[in-house]
Amino acid sequence: MIGGIKNFKGVLVFSLLTLASINLAGCSSQPSTQAKGKSISVWHWMTDRQTAFEELAKRYEAATGVKVNFELYAPSDAYSQKVRAAAQGINLPDIFGILGEKRDFSSFIKAGHILDLTSYMNENDQAWRNIFFPKALALNEFNEDNSYGINTGTYGVPIDIMTIQMLYNKDLFKQLGLDPEKPPVTFQEFIDIGKKIKETKLQGMVSGWGEVWMIDCLANNYAFNIMGKDKVLATIRGEVSYTDPDWIEVLGLFEKMRNSGVLSDGLISMVNKTAEQLFANGKAVFAFNGSWCVNVYKGMNPNLNYASMLPPKVSDKYPMAIWGGAGSSFMVNARGQNKEEAVKFLKWFSARDQQTYLSEKTNNLSANKECVGSISEVLSQFAKSMDFATHPNIWGVSEFPAVIEALDKGIQTIILGEKTPEQVAAEVQKVKVRELDKKKNK
C-alpha cells in the first residue's frame, strides 16, 4: 500500500543531516591545537542550502580548527547513485544521507555503513535527543522487534522536519467569490469549489502526481481518515483486503475529484517542479505539496498570497493524518576515520543558533524544537500540522513495492476515467495475494 517517501521534496522522500549541541557555539574563538588541521566530508543533494552550509562550515572551522567540506551532488537520483556506488566500494564520506524508504536505511545499517548514535544521543541525561521533535527523530530510529531486524537504536540525525498538505491561493479564492480566510474543511466543500474553477477556466489542484509517491501520500491521508490507522496497518499485514468497502471509498474520492473539476488538467503526468511553477505564478487554485515549497515559491514569486490547509476531511470518525517527520537527516560513516569529529560537528550543527540561521536562510522547518519561533507565517502553519503527522517509515510494517505501485498507478487510471474504483481495488488485491504467496514460499 501506501509506501515510503522519496525525497520529501518530492519529495517524501527519506534522508539527511543534523544534530544537537555541545557548547561549541559558546567555545573560545581560538581553535584547539589538537583539532586544527582535521577535516570531515559531508555529501548532500540540497541545492538550495549549499551557500548556507558553506557559511556554517566557515564558522565551525573558525571555532574549532576543523574544516568541513560540504559536497553537493544533484539531482537526487544522481546523489542516490553516488551513495550506493560509494557504499559498494567502501568509500563513503564521513557524513551522508540516504534517500529512500526505511528498508533502504536498514540495508545500509546491516552492511555496517552507519554508526549507531544512541549512546551519543543519551549522554548528559539525553541532552542531545531532547532538542529534537520526537516525530522527526522517530524516522531515524528502530524500535524493539522492528520488522527489519535492526538493533534498537538511533542511527541518524534530523536537520529539518516537513509535512505534506494542501495550499490555496488567497487571491484566486477572492476571484472565485470565496472567503480567503476560510479554506474548505470538508471534502464536499472542497469538490464543490470545482464547479467555480470550471466556470472561471482556472486550474484546480496541482501536484507532482507524475511521481506516484505523492498520489500514495494523499491516498494514505484519506485511508487514515476513513478507516483509521489500525485498519490501514492490518491491510498491510494482509489481514484486510483492498476490496474492503473502506478502500473502495478511498479510491472513489479520486473519481469524485476528477468529476468535480477540482483537479488540474494533466495532473497525473505532472512533475512537481511544473506544479510548483503553476501555483507560484497564480495559475492554480490549490496545490498538494510539502513544507519545502515555501522556499521554492519564495524564489519563484515572493509576492504569492497563499496559505496552507489540511486535506479536507471525509469523516469525523478518525482524524486526518498527513505525511510528516524528518525531511532530511545525516548519518555518520561507521567505517570512517573521523567518526568522533563527525559526531561533534553534527551536535554543533543541530544546536539552536546554527539551526535558526539555517531555517531563516533556507525557509525550512528545523528539527530543533527551539527554532520554531523564527519562521514565517506559512511555515508556521506547516509546523503546527506536525500534530497530525505520520509516516510509513515509522509504522513498523511495510507494504510490498509491487502493491504500492499497483495502487498508485490504479489511482492514475481512475483519474483518467479508464477504470472504476472497484476494478482498481480488485487488481491491487490480486497483486497483494501474489506477493504474500511469494513471501510464504521463500
C-alpha positions as CSV (number, residue, x, y, z in Angstrom):
1,M,0.0,0.0,0.0
2,I,0.9,3.5,0.5
3,G,4.7,3.3,0.6
4,G,7.8,5.2,1.5
5,I,8.8,8.7,0.9
6,K,11.2,9.5,-1.8
7,N,12.8,12.9,-1.3
8,F,10.5,14.8,0.7
9,K,10.9,17.4,-1.7
10,G,9.1,15.2,-3.8
11,V,9.7,14.6,-2.2
12,L,8.6,12.3,0.6
13,V,11.3,11.2,0.5
14,F,13.8,9.7,3.4
15,S,17.2,11.3,4.3
16,L,19.9,13.7,5.6
17,L,21.6,15.8,8.3
18,T,21.7,17.3,11.8
19,L,22.3,17.1,15.4
20,A,22.3,18.9,18.7
21,S,24.6,21.0,20.8
22,I,27.8,20.7,22.6
23,N,28.6,24.2,23.8
24,L,30.7,24.8,20.7
25,A,28.6,27.9,19.9
26,G,30.0,29.3,23.1
27,C,33.5,28.0,22.7
28,S,36.6,30.1,22.7
29,S,37.3,31.7,19.3
30,Q,40.7,30.0,19.3
31,P,40.7,26.5,17.7
32,S,42.3,23.8,19.7
33,T,45.8,22.7,18.6
34,Q,44.6,19.1,18.7
35,A,41.7,19.7,16.3
36,K,43.4,22.1,14.0
37,G,44.1,20.7,10.5
38,K,41.5,18.0,10.7
39,S,38.7,17.8,8.1
40,I,35.5,16.0,7.6
41,S,33.4,15.5,4.4
42,V,29.7,15.8,4.1
43,W,27.7,14.7,1.0
44,H,24.2,16.1,0.3
45,W,21.8,16.9,-2.6
46,M,20.1,20.0,-1.2
47,T,20.9,22.6,-3.9
48,D,19.0,25.4,-2.0
49,R,21.2,25.1,1.1
50,Q,24.8,24.9,-0.3
51,T,25.6,28.6,0.4
52,A,24.2,28.4,4.0
53,F,26.1,25.1,4.6
54,E,29.3,26.7,3.5
55,E,28.8,29.6,5.8
56,L,28.2,27.3,8.7
57,A,31.3,25.3,7.8
58,K,33.4,28.6,7.9
59,R,32.0,29.3,11.4
60,Y,32.8,25.8,12.6
61,E,36.4,25.9,11.3
62,A,36.9,29.3,13.0
63,A,35.7,27.9,16.3
64,T,37.4,24.5,16.3
65,G,40.0,24.4,13.6
66,V,38.2,21.5,11.9
67,K,37.4,22.0,8.2
68,V,34.1,20.8,6.9
69,N,33.6,20.2,3.2
70,F,30.0,20.1,2.0
71,E,29.9,18.4,-1.3
72,L,26.7,18.8,-3.4
73,Y,25.5,16.1,-5.8
74,A,22.3,16.8,-7.6
75,P,19.6,15.9,-8.7
76,S,18.5,13.5,-6.0
77,D,18.7,10.4,-8.4
78,A,22.4,11.2,-9.1
79,Y,23.1,11.6,-5.4
80,S,21.5,8.3,-4.6
81,Q,23.5,6.5,-7.3
82,K,26.7,8.1,-5.9
83,V,26.0,7.0,-2.4
84,R,25.1,3.4,-3.5
85,A,28.3,3.2,-5.5
86,A,30.4,4.6,-2.6
87,A,28.8,2.0,-0.2
88,Q,29.7,-0.8,-2.6
89,G,33.3,0.5,-2.8
90,I,33.5,1.1,1.0
91,N,34.2,4.7,0.2
92,L,31.5,6.8,1.8
93,P,32.2,10.2,3.3
94,D,32.3,11.0,7.0
95,I,28.7,12.2,6.9
96,F,26.0,11.4,4.3
97,G,22.3,10.9,3.9
98,I,20.1,8.2,2.4
99,L,17.2,8.9,0.0
100,G,14.8,6.1,0.2
101,E,12.5,4.0,2.4
102,K,13.1,2.5,5.8
103,R,14.2,-0.8,4.2
104,D,16.9,1.1,2.3
105,F,18.1,2.7,5.5
106,S,18.1,-0.7,7.2
107,S,20.2,-2.3,4.5
108,F,22.9,0.3,5.0
109,I,22.9,-0.4,8.7
110,K,23.1,-4.1,8.2
111,A,26.1,-3.6,5.8
112,G,27.9,-1.8,8.6
113,H,27.9,1.7,6.9
114,I,26.0,3.6,9.6
115,L,27.1,4.4,13.1
116,D,24.7,3.8,16.0
117,L,24.3,7.2,17.6
118,T,22.2,6.0,20.6
119,S,24.9,6.4,23.2
120,Y,25.7,9.9,22.0
121,M,22.0,10.9,22.0
122,N,21.7,9.7,25.6
123,E,24.7,11.4,27.1
124,N,24.1,14.0,29.8
125,D,20.6,12.9,30.5
126,Q,19.6,12.6,26.8
127,A,20.5,16.3,26.2
128,W,21.0,15.8,22.5
129,R,18.0,13.7,22.0
130,N,15.7,16.2,23.8
131,I,16.3,19.1,21.4
132,F,14.5,17.3,18.5
133,F,10.9,17.0,17.7
134,P,10.1,13.3,18.6
135,K,8.4,12.7,15.2
136,A,11.5,13.9,13.4
137,L,13.8,11.7,15.4
138,A,11.4,8.7,15.0
139,L,12.2,8.3,11.3
140,N,15.9,7.8,12.3
141,E,15.1,5.2,14.9
142,F,14.5,1.5,15.0
143,N,12.3,0.2,17.9
144,E,12.3,-3.2,19.5
145,D,11.0,-6.0,17.4
146,N,11.1,-3.9,14.2
147,S,10.5,-5.9,11.0
148,Y,13.9,-5.0,9.6
149,G,16.0,-6.9,12.1
150,I,17.9,-3.9,13.2
151,N,19.1,-3.5,16.8
152,T,17.1,-0.9,18.8
153,G,18.7,2.5,18.4
154,T,19.0,5.9,16.8
155,Y,21.0,5.9,13.5
156,G,20.5,9.3,12.0
157,V,20.2,13.0,12.9
158,P,17.3,15.0,11.5
159,I,18.2,18.5,10.3
160,D,14.7,19.6,9.3
161,I,11.1,18.5,9.5
162,M,8.4,18.5,6.9
163,T,4.8,18.0,6.5
164,I,2.9,17.5,3.2
165,Q,-0.5,19.1,2.9
166,M,-2.6,21.3,0.7
167,L,-2.2,25.0,-0.1
168,Y,-4.5,27.5,-1.7
169,N,-4.1,30.8,-3.5
170,K,-5.9,33.6,-1.5
171,D,-6.2,35.9,-4.4
172,L,-7.8,33.3,-6.6
173,F,-10.2,32.5,-3.8
174,K,-11.4,36.1,-3.9
175,Q,-11.7,35.8,-7.7
176,L,-13.9,32.7,-7.1
177,G,-16.1,34.6,-4.6
178,L,-14.7,32.6,-1.7
179,D,-13.5,33.8,1.7
180,P,-9.7,33.7,1.6
181,E,-9.5,33.1,5.3
182,K,-11.8,30.1,5.2
183,P,-10.5,27.2,3.1
184,P,-12.6,24.1,2.7
185,V,-12.7,21.9,5.8
186,T,-14.8,19.0,4.5
187,F,-14.3,17.0,1.3
188,Q,-17.7,18.0,0.0
189,E,-16.8,21.7,0.4
190,F,-13.6,21.0,-1.5
191,I,-15.2,19.4,-4.5
192,D,-18.0,21.9,-4.6
193,I,-15.3,24.5,-5.5
194,G,-14.6,22.5,-8.6
195,K,-17.7,23.9,-10.4
196,K,-16.5,27.5,-9.8
197,I,-13.0,26.6,-11.0
198,K,-14.5,25.2,-14.3
199,E,-16.6,28.3,-14.8
200,T,-13.7,30.6,-14.5
201,K,-11.4,28.3,-16.5
202,L,-8.7,28.3,-13.8
203,Q,-6.6,25.3,-13.0
204,G,-7.6,23.3,-9.9
205,M,-5.2,21.4,-7.7
206,V,-1.7,20.9,-9.0
207,S,0.9,18.4,-7.7
208,G,3.7,16.2,-8.8
209,W,1.5,13.2,-9.4
210,G,3.7,12.1,-12.3
211,E,5.8,11.0,-9.3
212,V,3.3,8.4,-8.0
213,W,4.5,8.6,-4.4
214,M,2.7,11.9,-4.0
215,I,-0.6,10.1,-5.0
216,D,0.3,7.5,-2.5
217,C,0.6,10.2,0.2
218,L,-2.9,11.6,-0.3
219,A,-4.4,8.2,-0.6
220,N,-2.8,7.4,2.7
221,N,-4.2,10.6,4.3
222,Y,-7.8,9.6,3.4
223,A,-7.3,5.9,4.3
224,F,-6.4,7.1,7.8
225,N,-9.4,9.4,7.9
226,I,-11.9,6.9,6.6
227,M,-10.8,3.6,8.3
228,G,-8.2,4.6,11.0
229,K,-4.6,3.6,11.4
230,D,-5.3,0.1,12.8
231,K,-7.2,-1.0,9.7
232,V,-4.7,0.5,7.4
233,L,-1.8,-1.4,9.1
234,A,-4.0,-4.6,9.1
235,T,-4.3,-4.2,5.3
236,I,-0.5,-4.0,5.0
237,R,-0.2,-7.2,7.1
238,G,-2.6,-8.9,4.8
239,E,-5.5,-9.2,7.3
240,V,-7.8,-6.8,5.4
241,S,-8.4,-6.9,1.6
242,Y,-8.1,-3.9,-0.7
243,T,-11.6,-4.8,-1.9
244,D,-12.9,-3.8,1.5
245,P,-15.6,-1.1,1.2
246,D,-13.4,1.4,3.1
247,W,-10.7,1.0,0.5
248,I,-13.2,1.4,-2.4
249,E,-14.4,4.6,-0.7
250,V,-10.8,5.9,-0.6
251,L,-10.4,5.1,-4.3
252,G,-13.7,6.7,-5.0
253,L,-12.6,10.0,-3.7
254,F,-10.2,10.4,-6.7
255,E,-13.1,9.7,-9.0
256,K,-15.2,12.4,-7.3
257,M,-12.3,14.9,-7.5
258,R,-11.9,14.2,-11.2
259,N,-15.6,14.6,-11.9
260,S,-15.9,17.8,-9.9
261,G,-13.2,19.7,-11.8
262,V,-11.2,20.4,-8.7
263,L,-8.1,18.7,-10.2
264,S,-5.8,20.4,-12.7
265,D,-5.5,19.2,-16.3
266,G,-2.6,16.9,-16.9
267,L,-2.1,16.2,-13.2
268,I,-1.1,12.6,-13.5
269,S,1.8,13.3,-15.8
270,M,2.9,16.5,-13.9
271,V,6.3,16.6,-12.2
272,N,6.5,18.6,-9.0
273,K,8.6,21.4,-10.4
274,T,5.9,22.1,-13.1
275,A,3.3,22.0,-10.4
276,E,5.2,24.5,-8.2
277,Q,5.7,26.9,-11.1
278,L,1.9,26.8,-11.9
279,F,1.0,27.5,-8.3
280,A,3.7,30.1,-7.7
281,N,2.6,32.0,-10.9
282,G,-1.0,32.2,-9.8
283,K,-2.3,29.7,-12.4
284,A,-3.7,27.2,-9.9
285,V,-6.1,27.5,-7.1
286,F,-4.8,24.6,-5.0
287,A,-1.6,22.7,-4.6
288,F,-0.6,19.5,-2.8
289,N,3.0,19.8,-1.7
290,G,5.4,19.7,1.2
291,S,6.7,22.4,3.5
292,W,9.9,22.7,1.4
293,C,7.6,24.6,-1.1
294,V,7.8,27.7,1.0
295,N,11.4,28.3,-0.1
296,V,10.6,27.3,-3.7
297,Y,7.6,29.6,-4.0
298,K,9.6,32.5,-2.5
299,G,12.2,32.1,-5.2
300,M,9.6,31.9,-7.9
301,N,7.2,34.6,-6.7
302,P,8.0,36.5,-3.5
303,N,4.6,38.2,-3.6
304,L,2.5,35.0,-3.8
305,N,-0.5,35.3,-1.5
306,Y,-1.3,31.8,-0.2
307,A,-1.8,29.7,2.9
308,S,-1.6,26.0,3.8
309,M,-4.5,23.8,4.9
310,L,-5.1,20.2,5.9
311,P,-6.6,17.9,3.2
312,P,-10.4,18.4,3.7
313,K,-11.8,15.6,5.8
314,V,-14.3,13.0,4.7
315,S,-15.2,11.5,8.1
316,D,-15.3,12.7,11.7
317,K,-14.8,9.1,12.9
318,Y,-11.0,9.3,12.6
319,P,-8.6,12.2,12.4
320,M,-7.0,13.3,9.2
321,A,-3.4,12.2,9.0
322,I,-0.7,13.7,6.9
323,W,2.8,12.5,6.0
324,G,5.4,14.3,8.1
325,G,8.5,13.9,10.2
326,A,12.2,14.3,9.4
327,G,12.7,15.8,5.9
328,S,16.5,15.4,5.7
329,S,18.8,13.6,8.0
330,F,22.5,12.9,8.2
331,M,24.2,9.6,9.1
332,V,27.8,9.1,10.3
333,N,30.0,6.6,8.4
334,A,30.7,3.8,10.8
335,R,33.8,2.9,9.0
336,G,35.1,6.4,8.7
337,Q,38.4,7.6,10.2
338,N,36.7,10.7,11.7
339,K,33.7,9.3,13.5
340,E,34.2,11.3,16.7
341,E,34.8,14.5,14.8
342,A,31.7,13.9,12.7
343,V,29.5,13.4,15.7
344,K,30.9,16.6,17.4
345,F,30.2,18.6,14.2
346,L,26.6,17.3,14.0
347,K,26.0,18.2,17.6
348,W,27.1,21.7,16.9
349,F,25.3,21.9,13.6
350,S,22.0,20.8,15.1
351,A,22.2,23.3,18.0
352,R,19.8,26.2,18.2
353,D,21.9,29.0,16.8
354,Q,23.1,27.1,13.8
355,Q,19.6,25.7,13.1
356,T,18.0,29.1,13.5
357,Y,20.4,30.5,10.9
358,L,19.8,27.6,8.5
359,S,16.0,27.9,8.9
360,E,16.0,31.6,8.2
361,K,18.2,31.3,5.2
362,T,16.5,28.4,3.6
363,N,12.9,28.6,4.8
364,N,12.9,25.1,6.1
365,L,11.5,23.8,9.4
366,S,14.2,22.9,11.8
367,A,14.1,19.6,13.6
368,N,15.3,21.5,16.6
369,K,12.3,22.4,18.8
370,E,13.9,25.6,20.0
371,C,13.9,27.2,16.5
372,V,10.1,27.3,15.8
373,G,9.7,31.0,16.7
374,S,11.9,32.3,13.9
375,I,9.9,31.1,10.9
376,S,7.4,32.7,8.5
377,E,3.6,32.5,9.0
378,V,3.1,29.9,6.2
379,L,6.0,27.8,7.5
380,S,4.5,28.1,11.0
381,Q,1.2,26.6,9.6
382,F,3.1,23.6,8.4
383,A,4.9,23.2,11.7
384,K,1.6,23.2,13.6
385,S,0.4,20.4,11.4
386,M,3.1,18.1,12.9
387,D,0.4,17.1,15.4
388,F,-1.3,15.2,12.5
389,A,1.9,13.8,11.1
390,T,2.6,10.1,10.5
391,H,4.7,8.2,8.0
392,P,5.1,4.7,6.7
393,N,8.7,4.6,7.8
394,I,7.6,4.7,11.5
395,W,4.7,2.1,11.3
396,G,6.9,-0.9,11.8
397,V,5.4,-2.7,8.8
398,S,5.9,-2.0,5.1
399,E,3.7,-2.7,2.1
400,F,5.2,-4.6,-0.9
401,P,6.6,-2.2,-3.5
402,A,4.5,-4.0,-6.2
403,V,1.3,-3.4,-4.3
404,I,2.2,0.3,-3.8
405,E,2.8,0.6,-7.5
406,A,-0.4,-1.1,-8.4
407,L,-2.4,1.1,-6.0
408,D,-0.8,4.4,-7.2
409,K,-1.0,3.6,-10.9
410,G,-4.5,2.3,-10.4
411,I,-5.5,5.7,-9.0
412,Q,-4.0,7.3,-12.1
413,T,-6.3,5.2,-14.3
414,I,-9.3,6.3,-12.1
415,I,-8.4,10.0,-12.7
416,L,-8.1,9.3,-16.4
417,G,-11.6,7.7,-16.3
418,E,-10.2,4.4,-17.6
419,K,-11.1,2.2,-14.6
420,T,-13.5,2.2,-11.7
421,P,-12.5,2.2,-8.0
422,E,-13.9,-1.4,-7.8
423,Q,-11.7,-2.6,-10.7
424,V,-8.6,-1.0,-9.3
425,A,-9.3,-2.5,-5.8
426,A,-9.6,-6.0,-7.3
427,E,-6.4,-5.6,-9.3
428,V,-4.5,-4.3,-6.2
429,Q,-5.7,-7.2,-4.1
430,K,-4.6,-9.7,-6.8
431,V,-1.1,-8.3,-6.6
432,K,-1.2,-8.4,-2.8
433,V,-2.2,-12.1,-2.8
434,R,0.6,-12.8,-5.2
435,E,3.2,-11.1,-3.1
436,L,2.0,-12.7,0.1
437,D,2.3,-16.1,-1.6
438,K,5.9,-15.3,-2.7
439,K,6.8,-14.4,0.8
440,K,5.2,-17.5,2.2
441,N,7.1,-19.8,-0.2
442,K,10.5,-18.3,0.3
